[in-house]
């Protein structure tokens, strides 16, 4: 199955045609798709009306520098700020992280979007792409925040996605633009990076997004192309039963599998349920690639948002303003 990107703030005729394809299970939105709260809600409704089956609509609304919807939405602080709060008062920090998740998820759901790909559970150990998106360098601290964040998202009826398995935080390279290789053994990864993922799975996380990082002591290919990582370690050993997403196949570190067709097949053959095709210019080739493959389109139905208030109801909820105030007071405003 594919989750695809679209070009702008309204659907084109070509994009409406894409949505008719059996393989298109969802759409991911970006800053290019955003003009206002009302426009996002209208675009979400138009996407659902154009699709002949239930459609998963997604976004990356983590907070900090990775927040696609901004004007009219809470300025969510990046997760890194929670680490210092945890050192002072762990219980208060975890409660605030759960509120951060509630606020993020409530606003995304109020916009007619099903889920934000969150939380980031990578360790904060200097990766160029992760940076302040991570809760902490300490895996036990990240594990505690992961449980809290999953609870907060679930309280709004939003599925939680742990990313980027099995841990993107320790390599330096940004896989959007570079290849990345982590030389550590599986035992070392189990003792560190996998701890938050295990906690999230135990907390009932619904999905996992793979990293485009190679761990050569474990498998020769990037994790998203690796049956060992997905089928043996994540599913068999860690007991994960949810949905496995690839990361975006437009990222440089995914190119090792060849062209678009090779990348799509490599992800699906390894055990990914869904391939992210975020760049519209790659969608036609991705649709050609999945012709003739057996696709389990029902796998994503459990990720479609449940409940949630519209914007009028959310703004009338006293928790909305009070949570904004607590986050601003404790962590400051993000840009």
C-alpha atoms as one frame of an Amber mdcrd trajectory, in Angstrom:
protein
   0.000   0.000   0.000   1.007   3.604  -0.540   0.526   6.844   1.339   1.102
   9.600  -1.205   1.783  13.325  -1.225  -0.226  15.887  -3.179   1.060  19.155
  -4.584  -0.967  22.025  -3.188  -3.904  23.317  -1.181  -6.556  21.918  -3.544
  -6.791  18.607  -5.394  -5.910  18.413  -9.076  -7.649  16.138 -11.558  -4.582
  13.892 -11.679  -4.561  13.575  -7.878  -8.244  12.631  -7.896  -7.353   9.880
 -10.371  -4.559   8.649  -8.087  -7.038   8.288  -5.234  -9.061   5.810  -7.307
  -6.133   3.381  -7.361  -6.555   0.364  -5.098  -3.033   0.796  -3.721  -3.542
   4.343  -2.414  -4.490   3.948   1.217  -3.726   7.464   2.395  -2.350  10.945
   1.839   0.316  12.801   3.813   0.066  16.585   4.076   2.939  19.078   4.262
   3.432  22.820   4.628   2.781  23.123   0.882  -0.748  21.811   1.509  -1.537
  24.315   4.274  -3.067  27.785   4.090  -5.429  27.915   7.075  -7.412  25.747
   9.477 -10.503  26.004   7.311  -8.595  25.166   4.132  -7.031  22.046   5.712
 -10.441  20.879   6.863 -11.833  21.470   3.362  -8.896  19.659   1.741  -9.345
  16.718   4.114 -13.045  16.550   3.235 -12.256  16.758  -0.480  -9.728  13.926
  -0.187 -12.265  11.690   1.532 -14.979  12.563  -0.975 -12.678  11.749  -3.888
 -11.575   8.354  -2.571 -13.763   5.272  -3.143 -12.721   3.735   0.186 -11.817
   4.978   3.687  -8.679   7.120   3.411  -5.975   7.749   6.019  -4.916  11.409
   6.114  -1.599  12.082   7.872   0.807  14.871   8.760   4.022  15.444  10.700
   2.869  17.774  13.484   5.518  16.986  16.107   6.138  20.552  17.274   9.235
  22.714  17.007  10.704  22.809  13.514   8.609  19.824  12.354   5.130  21.318
  12.468   3.399  21.587   9.106   0.274  23.445  10.266   1.175  26.713  12.007
  -1.103  29.753  11.692  -4.161  29.110  13.853  -2.507  26.159  15.628  -0.682
  25.970  18.930   3.053  26.692  18.684   4.063  23.309  20.018   7.497  23.276
  21.676  10.017  20.645  20.541  10.283  17.504  22.649  13.861  18.165  23.765
  12.674  20.709  26.322  11.018  18.001  28.392  14.375  16.490  29.407  15.366
  19.348  31.728  11.885  19.351  33.279  12.183  15.618  33.910  15.425  16.140
  35.822  13.591  18.523  38.187  10.216  16.770  38.504   9.682  13.554  36.535
   5.965  13.218  37.281   5.206  16.805  36.270   7.282  16.461  33.088   5.495
  13.263  32.057   2.084  14.827  32.743   3.029  17.819  30.592   4.205  15.554
  27.758   0.850  13.781  27.850  -0.838  17.191  27.613   1.427  18.143  24.683
   0.232  14.966  22.929  -3.401  15.742  23.766  -3.116  19.284  22.389  -1.325
  18.240  19.210  -3.712  15.377  18.521  -6.826  17.405  19.344  -5.911  20.134
  16.862  -4.989  17.686  14.105  -8.204  15.717  14.589 -10.248  18.949  14.657
  -8.881  19.634  11.171 -10.221  16.371   9.755  -6.756  14.765   9.691  -6.438
  11.284  11.184  -2.948  11.173  12.593   0.333  12.897  13.095   3.352  10.623
  12.752   4.415  10.869  16.396   6.113  10.451  18.764   9.788  10.554  17.821
  11.384   8.013  20.165  14.926   8.230  18.797  17.607   9.058  21.334  18.858
  12.646  21.334  22.510  11.921  20.603  23.492  14.456  17.980  21.815  13.329
  14.764  21.455  16.208  12.308  17.885  15.314  11.352  16.625  14.465  14.846
  18.214  17.173  16.996  15.652  18.764  19.306  12.913  16.425  18.046  14.084
  13.828  20.627  13.010  13.752  24.271  16.407  12.840  25.741  19.686  10.992
  25.274  18.720   8.587  28.073  16.747   5.583  26.773  14.881   5.068  30.049
  13.775   8.700  30.076  12.689   8.468  26.425  10.799   5.267  27.282   8.874
   7.016  30.057   7.978   9.926  27.779   6.986   7.497  25.019   4.407   5.852
  27.281   3.020   9.244  28.309   2.843  10.530  24.748   1.076   7.431  23.450
  -1.494   7.817  26.256  -2.100  11.441  25.340  -2.625  10.668  21.667  -4.900
   7.733  22.411  -7.032   9.908  24.702  -8.114  11.847  21.592  -8.646   8.767
  19.442  -5.422   9.236  17.468  -3.149   6.308  16.644   0.482   6.599  17.773
   3.448   5.924  15.450   6.876   5.226  16.944   9.732   6.503  14.792  12.358
   5.874  13.449  12.908   2.158  14.119  15.322   0.837  15.299  16.760   4.229
  16.257  18.032   7.140  14.163  19.421   9.268  16.967  23.021   8.077  17.291
  24.284   8.330  13.701  25.338  11.823  12.629  24.018  11.867   9.074  20.643
  13.210   7.981  19.106  10.463   5.817  17.153  13.048   3.808  20.440  13.951
   2.115  23.049  11.304   3.093  23.496   7.598   3.650  23.889   6.638   7.310
  25.491   3.581   8.893  25.421   2.686  12.596  28.262   0.272  13.435  26.901
  -0.998  16.762  25.896  -4.561  17.518  22.344  -5.741  18.073  23.085  -6.207
  21.774  24.184  -2.570  22.041  21.076  -1.396  20.203  18.856  -3.532  22.442
  20.455  -1.977  25.526  19.872   1.570  24.274  17.880   2.567  21.178  15.328
  -0.258  21.257  14.239   0.452  24.853  11.824   3.297  23.937  10.347   1.240
  21.097   9.711  -1.665  23.471   8.029   0.746  25.890   5.862   2.179  23.124
   4.818  -1.249  21.908   3.934  -2.181  25.478   1.889   1.029  25.741  -0.165
  -0.003  22.711   1.414   2.041  19.925  -0.412   1.401  16.670   2.344   1.865
  14.099   6.096   2.049  13.618   8.010   4.031  11.002  11.306   2.578   9.811
  14.649   4.369   9.548  16.674   4.555   6.327  19.775   3.724   8.397  22.033
   0.691   7.827  23.130  -1.330  10.866  25.757  -3.561   9.178  26.330  -5.796
  12.199  22.620  -6.706  12.066  21.673  -6.573   8.371  23.367  -5.324   5.186
  20.520  -3.092   3.980  18.754  -0.042   5.490  16.307  -1.101   8.194  13.240
  -0.371   6.077  14.518  -2.805   3.452  15.446  -5.460   6.005  13.350  -8.574
   6.660  15.550  -9.248   9.668  14.693  -5.936  11.303  10.994  -5.942  10.411
   9.936  -9.568  10.482  12.377 -11.150  12.917  13.257  -8.411  15.401  10.279
  -6.028  15.383   7.488  -8.535  14.832   8.727 -11.890  16.141  11.066 -10.842
  18.948   9.441  -7.576  20.080   5.882  -8.742  19.448   4.713  -5.767  17.406
   1.382  -6.433  15.674   0.604  -3.010  14.267   1.267  -1.225  10.967   4.809
  -0.767   9.652   5.451   2.355   7.555   8.526   3.042   5.484  10.088   6.455
   5.702   9.780   8.594   2.575  11.211   6.985  -0.570  12.292  10.422  -1.821
  15.040  10.568   0.837  18.624  10.090  -0.337  19.333   7.158   1.974  16.546
   5.162   0.317  18.222   5.274  -3.109  20.341   2.177  -2.408  17.445   0.033
  -3.670  17.544   1.733  -7.073  14.735   3.681  -8.718  11.206   4.195  -7.429
  10.131   0.698  -8.452  13.072  -0.878  -6.647  12.434   1.149  -3.492   8.738
   0.272  -3.370   9.367  -3.444  -3.897  12.247  -3.545  -1.409  10.102  -2.036
   1.342   7.105  -4.270   0.685   9.228  -7.403   0.278  10.963  -6.697   3.589
   7.660  -6.510   5.442   6.570  -2.862   5.379   2.805  -2.572   5.153   2.832
   0.955   3.744   5.320   2.878   1.608   5.472   6.660   1.978   5.651   8.459
  -1.380   5.744  12.059  -0.201   6.831  13.673  -3.482   4.013  13.910  -6.046
   6.471  13.504  -8.935   7.196   9.949  -7.734   3.575   8.812  -7.391   2.982
   7.613 -10.968   6.069   5.389 -10.857   5.089   4.066  -7.428   1.608   3.178
  -8.683   3.150   1.346 -11.627   5.405  -0.531  -9.218   2.549  -1.985  -7.166
   0.542  -3.242 -10.147  -0.129  -6.934  -9.631   0.925  -7.020  -5.976  -1.452
  -8.336  -3.319  -2.259  -5.415  -1.028  -3.876  -5.468   2.401  -5.698  -2.152
   2.258  -7.714  -2.987   5.379  -4.567  -2.800   7.525  -4.848   0.976   7.820
  -8.504   1.104   8.847  -7.552   0.900  12.515  -5.443   4.064  12.179  -8.289
   6.269  10.962  -9.146   8.808  13.654 -11.916   8.114  16.119 -13.988  10.797
  17.802 -12.461  14.209  18.297 -14.067  17.628  18.418 -14.302  20.080  15.566
 -12.533  23.397  16.010 -15.545  25.120  17.592 -15.852  22.387  20.188 -12.115
  22.277  20.825 -11.785  26.029  21.326 -14.722  25.918  23.724 -12.961  23.243
  25.783 -11.178  24.887  28.716  -8.386  22.305  28.459  -7.273  23.772  25.138
  -6.319  27.196  26.440  -5.022  25.926  29.768  -2.756  23.363  28.081  -1.380
  26.024  25.733  -0.623  28.191  28.764   1.100  25.402  30.696   3.312  24.478
  27.748   4.243  28.100  27.120   4.999  28.709  30.794   7.087  25.552  31.173
   8.834  25.246  27.815   8.491  28.581  26.060   7.210  29.321  22.599   8.745
  27.672  19.578   9.340  29.339  16.225
